[in-house]
């Protein structure tokens, strides 16, 4: 992540934006984000979308921002 791009991304973060992001992630609309659940998937997609918008390079499985984990 180039330093200039990082500074530009950080400069766009506001208290209001952070409040809006966290309000969505914590909202009842995501149904508690049980593992596994549609709410958890929606939260992950929301975060992945923003990471792509902010220019972060994927470092997860198959060139994505996701990493699969086996839960037993």
ChimeraX attribute file (.defattr): number of C-alpha atoms within 10 A of each C-alpha:
attribute: neighborCount
match mode: 1-to-1
recipient: residues
	/A:1	9
	/A:2	8
	/A:3	8
	/A:4	9
	/A:5	13
	/A:6	13
	/A:7	10
	/A:8	11
	/A:9	13
	/A:10	11
	/A:11	9
	/A:12	9
	/A:13	10
	/A:14	10
	/A:15	7
	/A:16	9
	/A:17	11
	/A:18	11
	/A:19	11
	/A:20	12
	/A:21	14
	/A:22	11
	/A:23	11
	/A:24	14
	/A:25	20
	/A:26	14
	/A:27	13
	/A:28	11
	/A:29	11
	/A:30	17
	/A:31	13
	/A:32	14
	/A:33	19
	/A:34	11
	/A:35	10
	/A:36	9
	/A:37	12
	/A:38	14
	/A:39	19
	/A:40	17
	/A:41	15
	/A:42	16
	/A:43	16
	/A:44	15
	/A:45	14
	/A:46	14
	/A:47	15
	/A:48	17
	/A:49	12
	/A:50	12
	/A:51	14
	/A:52	13
	/A:53	10
	/A:54	16
	/A:55	13
	/A:56	15
	/A:57	12
	/A:58	14
	/A:59	11
	/A:60	11
	/A:61	10
	/A:62	9
	/A:63	10
	/A:64	12
	/A:65	18
	/A:66	14
	/A:67	10
	/A:68	7
	/A:69	6
	/A:70	4
	/A:71	6
	/A:72	3
